[in-house]
Amino acid sequence: MFTMENDILYVLLADDDADDRLFFKDAMKEINSETFVSFVNDGSKLMYFLNQPDIRLPNIIFLDLNMPIKNGIECLKEIRANERFKNLVLVIYSTSGSEHDIQEAFINGANIYIKEPNNFAELKANLAKVINRSVHSIL
């Protein structure tokens, strides 16, 4: 069980855009230096990673919807179908603000949906809200 006193928050971002990964990493570093952030650049790599038997699972996964090989919705469905991942906080993190995409994400088990903002300050504010909300649900 994750506790803020004894552990570092582990966040994983699945996103195929290198610039988005860099901005995310920088924002997370400014929000909380006690957060470990790792990355995969497509959904297939995400699922391969999660299915390794001896890994520490992330506390929060941020999923881009539009990734090559396996998209965010496909990953979301696969993750939610596996009992091992039932406690993962899943955040859709996408440029899409489409009502259809948002509904589909929640129907398939997303905990949170955030639209990627256009500036760094807004990104930090959005990620801080997600982290704060998620930490309370993890505890």
C-alpha positions in Angstrom: 0.0 0.0 0.0 1.3 3.4 -0.9 1.8 5.9 1.9 3.3 9.4 1.4 5.5 9.0 4.4 7.2 5.8 3.3 7.2 5.8 -0.4 7.8 7.9 -3.5 4.8 8.4 -5.8 5.3 6.5 -9.0 3.8 8.0 -12.2 4.0 6.5 -15.6 3.1 8.4 -18.8 2.3 6.6 -22.0 2.6 9.1 -24.8 4.2 8.9 -28.3 5.2 12.6 -28.5 8.7 13.3 -27.2 8.0 17.0 -26.5 4.9 16.1 -24.5 6.9 13.7 -22.4 9.6 16.3 -21.7 7.0 19.0 -20.7 5.2 16.4 -18.5 8.5 15.4 -16.8 9.5 19.1 -16.2 6.1 19.9 -14.8 6.1 16.9 -12.5 9.5 17.8 -11.2 8.3 21.3 -10.3 5.2 20.0 -8.6 6.7 17.3 -6.5 10.4 16.2 -6.4 9.3 13.1 -4.5 7.7 11.7 -7.6 9.3 9.1 -9.8 8.2 9.5 -13.5 8.8 6.9 -16.2 7.6 6.8 -19.8 6.6 4.5 -22.6 6.0 5.7 -26.1 3.2 3.4 -27.2 0.4 1.3 -25.8 2.0 -2.0 -26.7 5.1 -1.1 -24.6 2.9 0.0 -21.7 1.0 -3.3 -21.6 4.3 -5.3 -22.0 5.7 -3.4 -19.1 2.7 -3.7 -16.8 2.5 -7.5 -17.4 6.0 -8.1 -16.1 5.6 -10.3 -13.0 8.1 -8.6 -10.6 7.7 -4.9 -11.3 6.5 -2.2 -9.0 3.2 -1.0 -10.5 2.8 2.7 -10.9 0.4 4.5 -8.7 -0.9 6.6 -11.5 -0.8 6.1 -15.3 -1.4 8.9 -17.7 -2.6 7.6 -21.0 -2.5 9.4 -24.3 -5.5 8.4 -26.5 -3.7 8.6 -29.8 -0.7 6.3 -29.7 0.6 4.0 -32.3 0.3 0.2 -32.2 -2.2 0.2 -29.3 -4.2 3.4 -28.4 -5.2 4.6 -25.0 -8.7 3.2 -25.1 -7.4 -0.3 -26.0 -4.9 0.0 -23.1 -7.6 1.2 -20.8 -9.9 -1.8 -21.6 -7.0 -4.2 -21.2 -5.9 -2.7 -17.8 -9.4 -2.7 -16.4 -10.0 -6.3 -17.5 -7.1 -7.5 -15.3 -7.7 -7.9 -11.6 -4.0 -7.2 -10.8 -4.4 -3.6 -12.0 -7.7 -2.8 -10.2 -6.1 -0.2 -7.9 -4.3 1.8 -10.6 -5.4 5.3 -11.1 -5.9 5.8 -14.8 -5.8 9.3 -16.2 -6.5 10.0 -19.9 -4.2 12.8 -21.0 -5.0 13.8 -24.5 -5.2 16.7 -26.9 -8.8 15.7 -27.7 -11.6 17.5 -25.9 -14.2 15.6 -27.9 -17.3 14.6 -25.8 -17.2 11.2 -27.4 -13.6 10.6 -26.4 -14.3 11.8 -22.9 -17.4 9.5 -22.5 -15.6 6.5 -24.0 -12.7 7.0 -21.6 -15.0 7.0 -18.5 -17.1 4.1 -19.8 -14.0 2.1 -20.1 -12.7 2.8 -16.7 -10.7 6.1 -16.7 -10.6 7.8 -13.3 -9.8 11.2 -14.7 -9.7 12.9 -18.1 -7.6 15.9 -18.7 -7.1 17.8 -22.0 -3.5 18.6 -22.6 -3.2 22.4 -22.0 -1.5 24.9 -24.3 1.0 26.2 -21.7 3.3 25.0 -19.1 1.7 26.9 -16.1 -1.7 25.3 -16.9 -0.1 21.9 -17.3 1.5 22.2 -13.9 -1.8 23.3 -12.3 -3.7 20.4 -14.0 -1.1 17.8 -13.0 -1.0 19.1 -9.4 -4.8 18.7 -9.1 -4.6 15.2 -10.5 -1.7 14.2 -8.2 -3.4 15.7 -5.1 -6.8 14.0 -5.9 -5.1 10.7 -6.8 -2.9 10.6 -3.6 -6.0 11.0 -1.5 -7.8 8.1 -3.3 -4.6 5.9 -3.0 -4.4 6.5 0.7 
